């Protein structure tokens, strides 16, 4: 009887273990399904940036900048101007929000082929109208990542080619430093050019002033010479006039004496 009761207890215990294990397995599978379902639903609910149809790239990006984004624009590195905003008017890319970015490489003007490029830059516009750039954005090496901001905008992602974790902050800081140095050099060059231009203008103005003074001096000398010549001409004319009138005055003054008689 003792052995029978012991066996019965073992069977009950084994049954309980099996039931508990089955319940755990069912619960675990259910949780995994729910998580997968939730992840799928989240992906379905992601808002789009850009046009999906005909796009060359599709990337899931999370806004981890700590700022609300009101504008996103992509350009070829070779071009200088960014095209129009890819977000709809008044649309806000919220902090912590993930979206799907679709980008279509523009066609060249010849043959409808895709424009050749050495890379792409992305401009972000924030709610306070400040902007930041993501340089050489790795469209071909990223499927999912996040945009961050700390002094500069940068991207964190897992490389498609190497499977390594990549962060572009150092590269962006290096670009910022280089641009600041270029801007400083340009400002110094502009200041130097402005100083040289001011000196040139001052020299020209001084030369013009001296030329005007010299012209005025020459004009005064010419006027003095003209007046002197006129005075000399008048004096000479007066002298000639006096010389011509002197004999007549002598004859009329002395009278005519003939044979001792006064006429």
VOBA-1610 file (N, C-alpha, C; in pm, whole numbers, padded with zeros to 5 digits, always signed):
BEGIN
Unk+00084-00120+00000Unk+00000+00000+00000Unk+00087+00124+00000Unk+00198+00119+00082Unk+00286+00235+00090Unk+00346+00267-00043Unk+00389+00163-00114Unk+00449+00186-00247Unk+00346+00242-00343Unk+00220+00194-00329Unk+00115+00243-00419Unk+00086+00389-00397Unk+00082+00428-00269Unk+00057+00571-00241Unk+00173+00657-00290Unk+00297+00608-00271Unk+00414+00684-00316Unk+00414+00702-00467Unk+00380+00594-00535Unk+00373+00601-00681Unk+00267+00699-00727Unk+00155+00698-00656Unk+00044+00786-00692Unk+00085+00932-00676Unk+00161+00962-00568Unk+00207+01099-00544Unk+00302+01143-00653Unk+00391+01048-00694Unk+00486+01081-00801Unk+00415+01112-00932Unk+00312+01035-00959Unk+00236+01058-01083Unk+00167+01193-01080Unk+00109+01226-00964Unk+00040+01356-00951Unk+00140+01470-00968Unk+00258+01454-00903Unk+00361+01557-00913Unk+00410+01573-01057Unk+00430+01462-01125Unk+00473+01464-01264Unk+00371+01531-01352Unk+00243+01502-01324Unk+00134+01562-01399Unk+00131+01713-01379Unk+00153+01754-01253Unk+00154+01899-01225Unk+00268+01967-01299Unk+00385+01902-01299Unk+00501+01960-01369Unk+00473+01974-01517Unk+00413+01872-01573Unk+00381+01876-01717Unk+00282+01986-01749Unk+00180+01996-01664Unk+00078+02100-01686Unk+00139+02238-01675Unk+00224+02256-01570Unk+00289+02386-01550Unk+00382+02420-01666Unk+00456+02319-01712Unk+00546+02341-01825Unk+00470+02377-01951Unk+00358+02307-01970Unk+00276+02337-02088Unk+00222+02478-02082Unk+00178+02519-01961Unk+00124+02654-01945Unk+00232+02758-01968Unk+00354+02730-01917Unk+00465+02824-01938Unk+00499+02837-02085Unk+00499+02722-02152Unk+00530+02723-02296Unk+00425+02802-02372Unk+00298+02774-02338Unk+00189+02846-02405Unk+00197+02994-02378Unk+00225+03031-02248Unk+00236+03173-02212Unk+00352+03239-02283Unk+00468+03169-02287Unk+00585+03225-02355Unk+00560+03246-02502Unk+00501+03150-02566Unk+00469+03163-02709Unk+00371+03276-02731Unk+00274+03287-02640Unk+00174+03392-02653Unk+00237+03529-02641Unk+00329+03542-02543Unk+00397+03670-02524Unk+00481+03706-02645Unk+00551+03607-02701Unk+00632+03634-02820Unk+00546+03677-02937Unk+00431+03609-02951Unk+00339+03645-03060Unk+00287+03786-03041Unk+00254+03820-02917Unk+00201+03953-02888Unk+00307+04060-02917Unk+00431+04030-02876Unk+00540+04125-02900Unk+00564+04144-03049Unk+00562+04031-03121Unk+00582+04038-03265Unk+00468+04112-03332Unk+00346+04086-03282Unk+00229+04153-03337Unk+00236+04302-03312Unk+00278+04338-03190Unk+00289+04480-03155Unk+00395+04548-03240Unk+00508+04478-03260Unk+00615+04534-03344Unk+00568+04553-03486Unk+00492+04456-03537Unk+00439+04465-03673Unk+00342+04581-03685Unk+00255+04595-03583Unk+00157+04704-03586Unk+00226+04840-03579Unk+00334+04847-03497Unk+00408+04972-03487Unk+00469+05009-03621Unk+00524+04907-03690Unk+00583+04934-03820Unk+00478+04979-03920Unk+00361+04921-03912Unk+00253+04962-04002Unk+00209+05105-03976Unk+00222+05147-03851Unk+00174+05279-03813Unk+00277+05389-03835Unk+00400+05353-03873Unk+00502+05454-03892Unk+00464+05550-04005Unk+00478+05679-03977Unk+00450+05779-04080Unk+00565+05781-04179Unk+00535+05828-04298Unk+00633+05829-04406Unk+00687+05969-04430Unk+00813+05972-04465Unk+00878+06095-04510Unk+00921+06071-04654Unk+00867+06148-04745Unk+00897+06125-04886Unk+00797+06030-04949Unk+00815+06007-05078Unk+00724+05922-05154Unk+00777+05779-05163Unk+00693+05684-05124Unk+00735+05543-05126Unk+00747+05491-05269Unk+00656+05531-05355Unk+00652+05478-05491Unk+00777+05518-05569Unk+00846+05420-05622Unk+00963+05446-05705Unk+01087+05489-05628Unk+01083+05482-05497Unk+01196+05529-05417Unk+01314+05432-05429Unk+01434+05486-05413Unk+01556+05406-05418Unk+01599+05357-05281Unk+01560+05430-05178Unk+01601+05394-05043Unk+01483+05403-04947Unk+01481+05312-04851Unk+01382+05312-04744Unk+01455+05288-04613Unk+01443+05383-04520Unk+01516+05375-04394Unk+01423+05412-04279Unk+01431+05334-04173Unk+01355+05367-04053Unk+01444+05452-03962Unk+01397+05573-03931Unk+01476+05666-03851Unk+01397+05713-03730Unk+01466+05718-03618Unk+01405+05768-03495Unk+01462+05906-03463Unk+01374+05998-03426Unk+01418+06132-03390Unk+01465+06132-03244Unk+01595+06120-03225Unk+01653+06122-03091Unk+01734+06249-03069Unk+01697+06355-03141Unk+01772+06482-03129Unk+01732+06559-03004Unk+01618+06526-02946Unk+01568+06605-02834Unk+01497+06730-02879Unk+01481+06745-03011Unk+01414+06862-03069Unk+01307+06818-03168Unk+01202+06895-03177Unk+01100+06868-03279Unk+01153+06911-03415Unk+01136+06823-03513Unk+01185+06851-03648Unk+01067+06894-03736Unk+01083+07007-03803Unk+00978+07058-03890Unk+01016+07053-04037Unk+01141+07017-04066Unk+01184+07011-04205Unk+01296+06911-04228Unk+01284+06836-04336Unk+01389+06743-04379Unk+01407+06759-04530Unk+01531+06776-04572Unk+01559+06792-04714Unk+01688+06718-04748Unk+01689+06651-04862Unk+01805+06572-04905Unk+01858+06628-05036Unk+01991+06642-05045Unk+02052+06689-05170Unk+02175+06607-05203Unk+02214+06611-05329Unk+02341+06551-05369Unk+02454+06639-05314Unk+02563+06577-05274Unk+02676+06654-05220Unk+02724+06758-05321Unk+02718+06723-05449Unk+02771+06812-05553Unk+02690+06941-05568Unk+02565+06941-05526Unk+02480+07060-05542Unk+02492+07149-05419Unk+02457+07275-05435Unk+02471+07371-05326Unk+02341+07398-05253Unk+02228+07392-05324Unk+02100+07426-05264Unk+02021+07301-05228Unk+01953+07307-05114Unk+01864+07198-05074Unk+01728+07215-05142Unk+01666+07105-05187Unk+01532+07115-05247Unk+01426+07139-05140Unk+01301+07128-05178Unk+01191+07159-05087Unk+01183+07059-04972Unk+01112+07102-04868Unk+01094+07022-04747Unk+01016+06894-04780Unk+01064+06781-04729Unk+00996+06653-04752Unk+00881+06630-04655Unk+00876+06708-04547Unk+00762+06700-04456Unk+00649+06789-04509Unk+00528+06749-04484Unk+00414+06828-04527Unk+00407+06957-04447Unk+00343+07057-04504Unk+00332+07187-04440Unk+00267+07176-04301Unk+00338+07224-04199Unk+00287+07220-04064Unk+00309+07088-03992Unk+00366+06989-04061Unk+00387+06858-04000Unk+00509+06862-03908Unk+00499+06792-03795Unk+00607+06789-03697Unk+00654+06645-03674Unk+00783+06627-03686Unk+00848+06498-03659Unk+00885+06502-03511Unk+00804+06439-03429Unk+00813+06454-03285Unk+00939+06389-03226Unk+00979+06438-03109Unk+01091+06379-03036Unk+01056+06236-02996Unk+01147+06143-03024Unk+01125+06002-02992Unk+01044+05927-03094Unk+00995+05995-03197Unk+00912+05931-03299Unk+00998+05864-03405Unk+00955+05747-03449Unk+01022+05676-03559Unk+00938+05692-03686Unk+01006+05712-03795Unk+00940+05725-03925Unk+01020+05652-04031Unk+00953+05629-04143Unk+01019+05568-04258Unk+01054+05678-04359Unk+01182+05687-04389Unk+01230+05786-04485Unk+01248+05719-04621Unk+01181+05773-04720Unk+01193+05724-04857Unk+01262+05832-04940Unk+01363+05789-05017Unk+01434+05886-05100Unk+01455+05830-05239Unk+01426+05914-05336Unk+01444+05878-05477Unk+01555+05964-05536Unk+01657+05901-05589Unk+01768+05975-05650Unk+01717+06049-05773Unk+01744+06178-05784Unk+01695+06253-05900Unk+01757+06204-06030Unk+01683+06222-06139Unk+01732+06181-06270Unk+01815+06292-06331Unk+01914+06252-06411Unk+01996+06350-06481Unk+01916+06408-06597Unk+01968+06511-06657Unk+01899+06576-06769Unk+01915+06500-06900Unk+01999+06397-06898Unk+02026+06322-07021Unk+01979+06178-07006Unk+01888+06136-07090Unk+01850+05996-07097Unk+01768+05942-06982Unk+01729+06026-06889Unk+01648+05980-06777Unk+01720+05890-06680Unk+01853+05886-06686Unk+01930+05803-06595Unk+01944+05872-06459Unk+01973+05791-06357Unk+01991+05846-06223Unk+02116+05934-06218Unk+02105+06041-06143Unk+02217+06134-06130Unk+02331+06066-06055Unk+02452+06075-06112Unk+02569+06020-06044Unk+02609+06113-05931Unk+02649+06056-05819Unk+02682+06138-05703Unk+02789+06070-05618Unk+02857+06152-05539Unk+02955+06097-05444Unk+02894+06085-05305Unk+02764+06116-05295Unk+02697+06101-05166Unk+02583+06200-05149Unk+02527+06199-05030Unk+02410+06280-05001Unk+02425+06352-04867Unk+02370+06472-04860Unk+02361+06546-04735Unk+02214+06564-04700Unk+02184+06567-04570Unk+02048+06589-04524Unk+02046+06713-04434Unk+01954+06801-04460Unk+01936+06919-04374Unk+01813+06900-04286Unk+01830+06922-04157Unk+01720+06916-04061Unk+01686+07058-04019Unk+01557+07088-04015Unk+01511+07216-03963Unk+01430+07190-03837Unk+01467+07259-03729Unk+01401+07237-03602Unk+01291+07340-03578Unk+01215+07318-03473Unk+01098+07402-03444Unk+01137+07548-03423Unk+01258+07574-03374Unk+01302+07712-03353Unk+01367+07772-03477Unk+01350+07705-03592Unk+01402+07748-03723Unk+01554+07734-03736Unk+01620+07678-03636Unk+01762+07648-03651Unk+01777+07524-03739Unk+01894+07507-03799Unk+01916+07394-03889Unk+02043+07319-03851Unk+02051+07197-03896Unk+02171+07114-03878Unk+02181+07021-03998Unk+02302+06977-04028Unk+02323+06891-04144Unk+02381+06755-04105Unk+02336+06655-04177Unk+02395+06521-04170Unk+02473+06504-04300Unk+02605+06501-04290Unk+02689+06497-04410Unk+02717+06353-04453Unk+02722+06334-04584Unk+02751+06202-04641Unk+02664+06094-04578Unk+02534+06118-04580Unk+02441+06024-04516Unk+02452+05887-04583Unk+02468+05780-04503Unk+02497+05646-04559Unk+02373+05570-04606Unk+02306+05621-04707Unk+02183+05557-04755Unk+02204+05409-04788Unk+02317+05376-04845Unk+02340+05239-04892Unk+02385+05144-04781Unk+02412+05198-04663Unk+02465+05112-04556Unk+02377+05115-04430Unk+02256+05166-04441Unk+02170+05178-04325Unk+02027+05137-04359Unk+01967+05060-04271Unk+01827+05023-04284Unk+01743+05081-04169Unk+01809+05093-04053Unk+01740+05145-03936Unk+01842+05218-03849Unk+01805+05336-03801Unk+01897+05411-03717Unk+01824+05523-03644Unk+01901+05609-03581Unk+01841+05722-03511Unk+01925+05847-03531Unk+01853+05959-03541Unk+01919+06088-03556Unk+01938+06147-03417Unk+02061+06187-03386Unk+02092+06242-03254Unk+02148+06384-03270Unk+02157+06455-03157Unk+02214+06591-03162Unk+02290+06619-03033Unk+02417+06658-03049Unk+02500+06701-02939Unk+02612+06786-02999Unk+02591+06918-03000Unk+02678+07012-03073Unk+02653+07003-03223Unk+02642+06881-03273Unk+02616+06856-03415Unk+02510+06747-03427Unk+02447+06743-03544Unk+02355+06633-03573Unk+02438+06514-03623Unk+02403+06395-03581Unk+02475+06276-03625Unk+02381+06155-03623Unk+02427+06044-03678Unk+02345+05924-03692Unk+02410+05808-03619Unk+02325+05726-03554Unk+02369+05599-03495Unk+02292+05487-03565Unk+02366+05384-03609Unk+02300+05274-03680Unk+02391+05152-03682Unk+02336+05041-03728Unk+02415+04920-03748Unk+02443+04906-03897Unk+02569+04895-03931Unk+02610+04888-04071Unk+02554+04763-04138Unk+02495+04781-04255Unk+02443+04668-04333Unk+02557+04581-04381Unk+02667+04643-04421Unk+02779+04568-04480Unk+02865+04498-04376Unk+02899+04568-04266Unk+02991+04511-04167Unk+02923+04460-04041Unk+02796+04495-04023Unk+02719+04459-03902Unk+02772+04527-03776Unk+02862+04624-03793Unk+02916+04697-03678Unk+02825+04812-03639Unk+02836+04852-03510Unk+02765+04970-03464Unk+02843+05093-03512Unk+02772+05186-03572Unk+02837+05305-03629Unk+02775+05430-03567Unk+02861+05527-03537Unk+02816+05658-03488Unk+02897+05764-03561Unk+02829+05860-03622Unk+02898+05957-03708Unk+02932+06088-03638Unk+02921+06090-03506Unk+02943+06216-03432Unk+03082+06273-03454Unk+03186+06191-03442Unk+03323+06239-03457Unk+03345+06296-03596Unk+03291+06229-03696Unk+03305+06278-03834Unk+03235+06413-03850Unk+03116+06426-03791Unk+03043+06551-03801Unk+03115+06663-03726Unk+03174+06632-03611Unk+03250+06733-03536Unk+03372+06778-03616Unk+03435+06684-03685Unk+03551+06718-03768Unk+03509+06811-03882Unk+03395+06783-03942Unk+03344+06868-04050Unk+03310+07007-03996Unk+03250+07011-03877Unk+03216+07139-03815Unk+03341+07222-03790Unk+03445+07158-03735Unk+03571+07228-03709Unk+03632+07280-03838Unk+03628+07197-03942Unk+03684+07238-04071Unk+03607+07357-04129Unk+03475+07351-04119Unk+03393+07460-04172Unk+03414+07589-04093Unk+03428+07576-03961Unk+03453+07694-03879Unk+03587+07757-03916Unk+03688+07672-03940Unk+03819+07722-03981Unk+03810+07791-04117Unk+03736+07731-04208Unk+03717+07792-04341Unk+03643+07924-04329Unk+03540+07928-04243Unk+03463+08051-04225Unk+03550+08161-04165Unk+03635+08121-04067Unk+03724+08218-04005Unk+03823+08272-04107Unk+03881+08182-04187Unk+03976+08224-04289Unk+03909+08315-04392Unk+03786+08280-04428Unk+03712+08362-04524Unk+03682+08500-04466Unk+03646+08503-04336Unk+03617+08630-04270Unk+03743+08717-04262Unk+03856+08653-04230Unk+03982+08727-04224Unk+04021+08779-04361Unk+04002+08695-04463Unk+04033+08737-04600Unk+03943+08853-04642Unk+03815+08844-04605Unk+03721+08951-04639Unk+03758+09080-04568Unk+03799+09068-04440Unk+03839+09186-04365Unk+03964+09248-04425Unk+04060+09161-04466Unk+04182+09210-04529Unk+04151+09279-04661Unk+04061+09216-04739Unk+04022+09276-04867Unk+03952+09409-04846Unk+03867+09415-04742Unk+03796+09540-04713Unk+03894+09649-04671Unk+03995+09611-04588Unk+04096+09708-04545Unk+04177+09758-04665Unk+04214+09665-04753Unk+04290+09704-04872Unk+04207+09793-04963Unk+04078+09761-04975Unk+03990+09843-05058Unk+03973+09982-04998Unk+03960+09988-04865Unk+03947+10117-04798Unk+04073+10200-04818Unk+04191+10133-04806Unk+04318+10202-04826Unk+04330+10252-04970Unk+04286+10167-05064Unk+04291+10206-05205Unk+04203+10327-05231Unk+04081+10323-05178Unk+03990+10434-05196Unk+04044+10562-05132Unk+04104+10545-05013Unk+04162+10661-04946Unk+04276+10720-05028Unk+04359+10630-05086Unk+04469+10677-05169Unk+04417+10748-05293Unk+04310+10691-05352Unk+04252+10754-05469Unk+04193+10891-05435Unk+04125+10896-05319Unk+04067+11024-05277Unk+04175+11128-05250Unk+04286+11082-05188Unk+04398+11174-05161Unk+04461+11221-05291Unk+04477+11127-05385Unk+04533+11164-05515Unk+04440+11260-05588Unk+04309+11236-05579Unk+04213+11325-05642Unk+04216+11463-05577Unk+04231+11466-05443Unk+04238+11595-05373Unk+04362+11673-05415Unk+04476+11601-05420Unk+04599+11667-05461Unk+04591+11716-05605Unk+04528+11632-05691Unk+04512+11673-05831Unk+04423+11796-05842Unk+04318+11800-05760Unk+04229+11916-05761Unk+04302+12041-05713Unk+04384+12023-05607Unk+04460+12136-05556Unk+04560+12185-05661Unk+04626+12089-05728Unk+04722+12126-05833Unk+04652+12196-05949Unk+04535+12145-05986Unk+04459+12208-06094Unk+04417+12348-06055Unk+04376+12363-05928Unk+04336+12496-05880Unk+04456+12592-05879Unk+04572+12539-05837Unk+04693+12622-05835Unk+04731+12665-05976Unk+04726+12569-06069Unk+04759+12602-06207Unk+04660+12702-06265Unk+04531+12683-06231Unk+04430+12776-06280Unk+04454+12915-06224Unk+04493+12921-06094Unk+04521+13052-06032Unk+04641+13117-06098Unk+04745+13037-06126Unk+04864+13091-06191Unk+04830+13140-06332Unk+04749+13059-06403Unk+04709+13100-06538Unk+04626+13227-06535Unk+04537+13238-06434Unk+04455+13358-06422Unk+04541+13479-06388Unk+04639+13456-06299Unk+04729+13566-06264Unk+04811+13609-06385Unk+04859+13510-06462Unk+04936+13541-06582Unk+04851+13616-06684Unk+04723+13570-06697Unk+04633+13638-06791Unk+04610+13782-06750Unk+04584+13801-06619Unk+04561+13937-06571Unk+04686+14022-06588Unk+04804+13963-06561Unk+04929+14037-06579Unk+04949+14075-06724Unk+04915+13980-06814Unk+04928+14009-06956Unk+04834+14121-06998Unk+04712+14117-06944Unk+04616+14222-06976Unk+04663+14357-06924Unk+04718+14358-06803Unk+04769+14482-06745Unk+04884+14536-06829Unk+04970+14443-06870Unk+05085+14485-06952Unk+05037+14540-07085Unk+04934+14474-07144Unk+04881+14521-07272Unk+04818+14657-07256Unk+04745+14677-07146Unk+04683+14807-07124Unk+04788+14915-07101Unk+04892+14878-07027Unk+04998+14976-07002Unk+05069+15015-07132Unk+05094+14910-07211Unk+05160+14939-07340Unk+05072+15023-07430Unk+04944+14994-07430Unk+04849+15072-07512Unk+04843+15216-07464Unk+04845+15230-07331Unk+04842+15366-07276Unk+04967+15443-07313Unk+05080+15373-07306Unk+05207+15437-07339Unk+05210+15480-07485Unk+05162+15390-07573Unk+05158+15423-07716Unk+05067+15542-07741Unk+04958+15543-07667Unk+04862+15653-07683Unk+04926+15784-07639Unk+05000+15783-07529Unk+05065+15904-07481Unk+05172+15952-07578Unk+05244+15856-07635Unk+05351+15890-07728Unk+05295+15957-07852Unk+05184+15910-07902Unk+05123+15966-08023Unk+05066+16105-07998Unk+05018+16132-07881Unk+04953+16261-07852Unk+05052+16366-07805Unk+05173+16337-07772Unk+05270+16433-07717Unk+05306+16545-07814Unk+05340+16527-07950Unk+05377+16636-08042Unk+05267+16737-08061Unk+05147+16692-08068Unk+05034+16783-08089Unk+05020+16876-07971Unk+05034+16814-07852Unk+05020+16895-07732Unk+05131+17000-07725Unk+05252+16963-07770Unk+05365+17058-07766Unk+05341+17175-07861Unk+05292+17145-07985Unk+05268+17249-08083Unk+05160+17344-08038Unk+05055+17289-07985Unk+04943+17376-07945Unk+04976+17455-07822Unk+05064+17414-07747Unk+05097+17485-07622Unk+05194+17598-07646Unk+05290+17576-07737Unk+05395+17676-07755Unk+05351+17790-07848Unk+05253+17767-07932Unk+05213+17868-08032Unk+05312+17871-08148Unk+05296+17965-08238Unk+05387+17979-08354Unk+05452+18116-08353Unk+05583+18120-08356Unk+05655+18247-08352Unk+05724+18266-08487Unk+05689+18373-08551Unk+05750+18399-08682Unk+05787+18549-08683Unk+05903+18572-08714Unk+05954+18706-08718Unk+05923+18781-08591Unk+05929+18709-08483Unk+05913+18777-08354Unk+05769+18799-08320Unk+05675+18750-08407Unk+05533+18773-08379Unk+05468+18646-08325Unk+05378+18658-08240Unk+05307+18544-08182Unk+05177+18529-08253Unk+05155+18407-08306Unk+05027+18385-08380Unk+04921+18353-08281
//
